[in-house]
Amino acid sequence: MTTKLNDTEIAEQLAALNTTSAEGSSWQRDGDAITCTFTFKGFIGAFGWMSQIAIWAEKLKHHPEWFNVYNKVEVRLTTHDVGGLSELDFKLAQKMNLYFK
Ligand SMILES: C[C@H](O)[C@H](O)[C@H]1CNC2=NC(N)=NC(=O)C2=N1
C-alpha cells in the first residue's frame, strides 16, 4: 500500500532526487505533483528514453503524465491513488534521472 508523503518528506525526497538531476533538468514541486522538463538531442533520443521509462512504469505499476514535442519531454508525477505524492513518484523520477543522457 502506497502512502501519501507529508511536506517534510516531500522536501527531503526532492532534495535527494535533485542530487541525481542533470544540469538544466531539476525537479520542482507543483502542489500534489513533481515536474521536470528533459531536453534531448533530438526526437529519437526523447522517444527512446520514453520507451525505457515506459518499461519501468509498468514494473512499478506507476505511470507518468508526460508531454513530448520533438526533443523535449515535460513530465508530471503524482499518485492518483493517494491524492498526492508517494514514494512511487520519487522512485520513477529517479529512474528518469538515471536513464537521461
Ligand atoms: C491498479 C493500478 O496499479 C493503479 O491504478 C496504479 C496505476 N498507475 C498509477 N499511476 C499513477 N501515476 N498514479 C496512480 O495512482 C496509479 N495507480
The ligand as a MOL file (V3000), in Angstrom:
LIG
                    3D

  0  0  0     0  0            999 V3000
M  V30 BEGIN CTAB
M  V30 COUNTS 17 18 0 0 0
M  V30 BEGIN ATOM
M  V30 1 C -4.1440 -0.6990 -10.1640 0
M  V30 2 C -3.0040 0.1630 -10.6190 0
M  V30 3 O -1.7910 -0.3510 -10.1460 0
M  V30 4 C -3.1630 1.5860 -10.1380 0
M  V30 5 O -4.3400 2.1340 -10.7200 0
M  V30 6 C -1.9790 2.4640 -10.4400 0
M  V30 7 C -1.6300 2.5360 -11.9110 0
M  V30 8 N -0.7390 3.6270 -12.2020 0
M  V30 9 C -0.7290 4.7400 -11.4590 0
M  V30 10 N -0.0060 5.7900 -11.8020 0
M  V30 11 C -0.0300 6.9200 -11.1120 0
M  V30 12 N 0.7110 7.9500 -11.5140 0
M  V30 13 N -0.7880 7.0240 -10.0150 0
M  V30 14 C -1.5390 6.0250 -9.5500 0
M  V30 15 O -2.2040 6.1580 -8.5180 0
M  V30 16 C -1.5160 4.8070 -10.2810 0
M  V30 17 N -2.1910 3.7570 -9.8930 0
M  V30 END ATOM
M  V30 BEGIN BOND
M  V30 1 1 1 2
M  V30 2 1 2 3
M  V30 3 1 2 4
M  V30 4 1 4 5
M  V30 5 1 4 6
M  V30 6 1 6 7
M  V30 7 1 6 17
M  V30 8 1 7 8
M  V30 9 1 8 9
M  V30 10 2 9 10
M  V30 11 1 9 16
M  V30 12 1 10 11
M  V30 13 1 11 12
M  V30 14 2 11 13
M  V30 15 1 13 14
M  V30 16 2 14 15
M  V30 17 1 14 16
M  V30 18 2 16 17
M  V30 END BOND
M  V30 END CTAB
M  END
